[in-house]
Amino acid sequence: MAVTKTLGFMLLALLCLCQAQAGTAPWWRWESQADGRLVCAQWSPGQGWKKFAGPFSNGGCREP
């Protein structure tokens, strides 16, 4: 009986976790260390880029 209750609780917890929706990753304005170019991306464009501004809530890097 205790095993059944524990299993039921674990399944309920798993269902609740599956229902939770994760938010989107924030957008950042990245600056190239080579030529100063700016791009808007959620993740670093690669080596040689550093965060310039942000975070932003959209892909235009206009809204905080």
MODELLER restraints for C-alpha pairs under 7 A, 6 or more apart:
rsr = mdl.restraints
at = mdl.atoms
rsr.add(forms.Gaussian(group=physical.xy_distance, feature=features.Distance(at['CA:25:A'], at['CA:42:A']), mean=6.27, stdev=0.5))
rsr.add(forms.Gaussian(group=physical.xy_distance, feature=features.Distance(at['CA:26:A'], at['CA:42:A']), mean=5.87, stdev=0.5))
rsr.add(forms.Gaussian(group=physical.xy_distance, feature=features.Distance(at['CA:26:A'], at['CA:55:A']), mean=5.60, stdev=0.5))
rsr.add(forms.Gaussian(group=physical.xy_distance, feature=features.Distance(at['CA:26:A'], at['CA:56:A']), mean=5.80, stdev=0.5))
rsr.add(forms.Gaussian(group=physical.xy_distance, feature=features.Distance(at['CA:26:A'], at['CA:57:A']), mean=5.78, stdev=0.5))
rsr.add(forms.Gaussian(group=physical.xy_distance, feature=features.Distance(at['CA:27:A'], at['CA:40:A']), mean=6.62, stdev=0.5))
rsr.add(forms.Gaussian(group=physical.xy_distance, feature=features.Distance(at['CA:27:A'], at['CA:41:A']), mean=5.44, stdev=0.5))
rsr.add(forms.Gaussian(group=physical.xy_distance, feature=features.Distance(at['CA:27:A'], at['CA:42:A']), mean=4.34, stdev=0.5))
rsr.add(forms.Gaussian(group=physical.xy_distance, feature=features.Distance(at['CA:27:A'], at['CA:54:A']), mean=6.84, stdev=0.5))
rsr.add(forms.Gaussian(group=physical.xy_distance, feature=features.Distance(at['CA:27:A'], at['CA:55:A']), mean=5.48, stdev=0.5))
rsr.add(forms.Gaussian(group=physical.xy_distance, feature=features.Distance(at['CA:27:A'], at['CA:56:A']), mean=4.87, stdev=0.5))
rsr.add(forms.Gaussian(group=physical.xy_distance, feature=features.Distance(at['CA:27:A'], at['CA:57:A']), mean=6.09, stdev=0.5))
rsr.add(forms.Gaussian(group=physical.xy_distance, feature=features.Distance(at['CA:27:A'], at['CA:58:A']), mean=6.23, stdev=0.5))
rsr.add(forms.Gaussian(group=physical.xy_distance, feature=features.Distance(at['CA:27:A'], at['CA:59:A']), mean=6.28, stdev=0.5))
rsr.add(forms.Gaussian(group=physical.xy_distance, feature=features.Distance(at['CA:27:A'], at['CA:61:A']), mean=6.44, stdev=0.5))
rsr.add(forms.Gaussian(group=physical.xy_distance, feature=features.Distance(at['CA:28:A'], at['CA:40:A']), mean=5.64, stdev=0.5))
rsr.add(forms.Gaussian(group=physical.xy_distance, feature=features.Distance(at['CA:28:A'], at['CA:41:A']), mean=5.56, stdev=0.5))
rsr.add(forms.Gaussian(group=physical.xy_distance, feature=features.Distance(at['CA:28:A'], at['CA:42:A']), mean=5.83, stdev=0.5))
rsr.add(forms.Gaussian(group=physical.xy_distance, feature=features.Distance(at['CA:28:A'], at['CA:51:A']), mean=6.62, stdev=0.5))
rsr.add(forms.Gaussian(group=physical.xy_distance, feature=features.Distance(at['CA:28:A'], at['CA:53:A']), mean=6.05, stdev=0.5))
rsr.add(forms.Gaussian(group=physical.xy_distance, feature=features.Distance(at['CA:28:A'], at['CA:54:A']), mean=4.84, stdev=0.5))
rsr.add(forms.Gaussian(group=physical.xy_distance, feature=features.Distance(at['CA:28:A'], at['CA:55:A']), mean=5.11, stdev=0.5))
rsr.add(forms.Gaussian(group=physical.xy_distance, feature=features.Distance(at['CA:28:A'], at['CA:56:A']), mean=6.10, stdev=0.5))
rsr.add(forms.Gaussian(group=physical.xy_distance, feature=features.Distance(at['CA:28:A'], at['CA:61:A']), mean=6.63, stdev=0.5))
rsr.add(forms.Gaussian(group=physical.xy_distance, feature=features.Distance(at['CA:29:A'], at['CA:38:A']), mean=6.46, stdev=0.5))
rsr.add(forms.Gaussian(group=physical.xy_distance, feature=features.Distance(at['CA:29:A'], at['CA:39:A']), mean=5.58, stdev=0.5))
rsr.add(forms.Gaussian(group=physical.xy_distance, feature=features.Distance(at['CA:29:A'], at['CA:40:A']), mean=4.47, stdev=0.5))
rsr.add(forms.Gaussian(group=physical.xy_distance, feature=features.Distance(at['CA:29:A'], at['CA:41:A']), mean=6.51, stdev=0.5))
rsr.add(forms.Gaussian(group=physical.xy_distance, feature=features.Distance(at['CA:29:A'], at['CA:51:A']), mean=6.11, stdev=0.5))
rsr.add(forms.Gaussian(group=physical.xy_distance, feature=features.Distance(at['CA:29:A'], at['CA:52:A']), mean=5.36, stdev=0.5))
rsr.add(forms.Gaussian(group=physical.xy_distance, feature=features.Distance(at['CA:29:A'], at['CA:53:A']), mean=5.07, stdev=0.5))
rsr.add(forms.Gaussian(group=physical.xy_distance, feature=features.Distance(at['CA:29:A'], at['CA:54:A']), mean=6.19, stdev=0.5))
rsr.add(forms.Gaussian(group=physical.xy_distance, feature=features.Distance(at['CA:29:A'], at['CA:61:A']), mean=6.45, stdev=0.5))
rsr.add(forms.Gaussian(group=physical.xy_distance, feature=features.Distance(at['CA:30:A'], at['CA:38:A']), mean=5.50, stdev=0.5))
rsr.add(forms.Gaussian(group=physical.xy_distance, feature=features.Distance(at['CA:30:A'], at['CA:39:A']), mean=5.29, stdev=0.5))
rsr.add(forms.Gaussian(group=physical.xy_distance, feature=features.Distance(at['CA:30:A'], at['CA:40:A']), mean=6.14, stdev=0.5))
rsr.add(forms.Gaussian(group=physical.xy_distance, feature=features.Distance(at['CA:30:A'], at['CA:49:A']), mean=6.12, stdev=0.5))
rsr.add(forms.Gaussian(group=physical.xy_distance, feature=features.Distance(at['CA:30:A'], at['CA:50:A']), mean=5.50, stdev=0.5))
rsr.add(forms.Gaussian(group=physical.xy_distance, feature=features.Distance(at['CA:30:A'], at['CA:51:A']), mean=4.58, stdev=0.5))
rsr.add(forms.Gaussian(group=physical.xy_distance, feature=features.Distance(at['CA:30:A'], at['CA:52:A']), mean=5.06, stdev=0.5))
rsr.add(forms.Gaussian(group=physical.xy_distance, feature=features.Distance(at['CA:31:A'], at['CA:37:A']), mean=5.65, stdev=0.5))
rsr.add(forms.Gaussian(group=physical.xy_distance, feature=features.Distance(at['CA:31:A'], at['CA:38:A']), mean=4.62, stdev=0.5))
rsr.add(forms.Gaussian(group=physical.xy_distance, feature=features.Distance(at['CA:31:A'], at['CA:39:A']), mean=6.70, stdev=0.5))
rsr.add(forms.Gaussian(group=physical.xy_distance, feature=features.Distance(at['CA:31:A'], at['CA:49:A']), mean=5.46, stdev=0.5))
rsr.add(forms.Gaussian(group=physical.xy_distance, feature=features.Distance(at['CA:31:A'], at['CA:50:A']), mean=5.45, stdev=0.5))
rsr.add(forms.Gaussian(group=physical.xy_distance, feature=features.Distance(at['CA:31:A'], at['CA:51:A']), mean=6.28, stdev=0.5))
rsr.add(forms.Gaussian(group=physical.xy_distance, feature=features.Distance(at['CA:31:A'], at['CA:52:A']), mean=5.57, stdev=0.5))
rsr.add(forms.Gaussian(group=physical.xy_distance, feature=features.Distance(at['CA:32:A'], at['CA:38:A']), mean=6.45, stdev=0.5))
rsr.add(forms.Gaussian(group=physical.xy_distance, feature=features.Distance(at['CA:32:A'], at['CA:48:A']), mean=6.06, stdev=0.5))
rsr.add(forms.Gaussian(group=physical.xy_distance, feature=features.Distance(at['CA:32:A'], at['CA:49:A']), mean=4.59, stdev=0.5))
rsr.add(forms.Gaussian(group=physical.xy_distance, feature=features.Distance(at['CA:32:A'], at['CA:50:A']), mean=6.74, stdev=0.5))
rsr.add(forms.Gaussian(group=physical.xy_distance, feature=features.Distance(at['CA:33:A'], at['CA:48:A']), mean=5.35, stdev=0.5))
rsr.add(forms.Gaussian(group=physical.xy_distance, feature=features.Distance(at['CA:33:A'], at['CA:49:A']), mean=5.68, stdev=0.5))
rsr.add(forms.Gaussian(group=physical.xy_distance, feature=features.Distance(at['CA:34:A'], at['CA:48:A']), mean=6.90, stdev=0.5))
rsr.add(forms.Gaussian(group=physical.xy_distance, feature=features.Distance(at['CA:40:A'], at['CA:59:A']), mean=6.48, stdev=0.5))
rsr.add(forms.Gaussian(group=physical.xy_distance, feature=features.Distance(at['CA:40:A'], at['CA:60:A']), mean=6.70, stdev=0.5))
rsr.add(forms.Gaussian(group=physical.xy_distance, feature=features.Distance(at['CA:40:A'], at['CA:61:A']), mean=5.99, stdev=0.5))
rsr.add(forms.Gaussian(group=physical.xy_distance, feature=features.Distance(at['CA:41:A'], at['CA:59:A']), mean=6.91, stdev=0.5))
rsr.add(forms.Gaussian(group=physical.xy_distance, feature=features.Distance(at['CA:54:A'], at['CA:64:A']), mean=6.94, stdev=0.5))
rsr.add(forms.Gaussian(group=physical.xy_distance, feature=features.Distance(at['CA:55:A'], at['CA:64:A']), mean=6.24, stdev=0.5))
rsr.add(forms.Gaussian(group=physical.xy_distance, feature=features.Distance(at['CA:56:A'], at['CA:62:A']), mean=6.58, stdev=0.5))
rsr.add(forms.Gaussian(group=physical.xy_distance, feature=features.Distance(at['CA:56:A'], at['CA:63:A']), mean=5.41, stdev=0.5))
rsr.add(forms.Gaussian(group=physical.xy_distance, feature=features.Distance(at['CA:56:A'], at['CA:64:A']), mean=4.29, stdev=0.5))
rsr.add(forms.Gaussian(group=physical.xy_distance, feature=features.Distance(at['CA:57:A'], at['CA:63:A']), mean=5.74, stdev=0.5))
rsr.add(forms.Gaussian(group=physical.xy_distance, feature=features.Distance(at['CA:57:A'], at['CA:64:A']), mean=5.71, stdev=0.5))
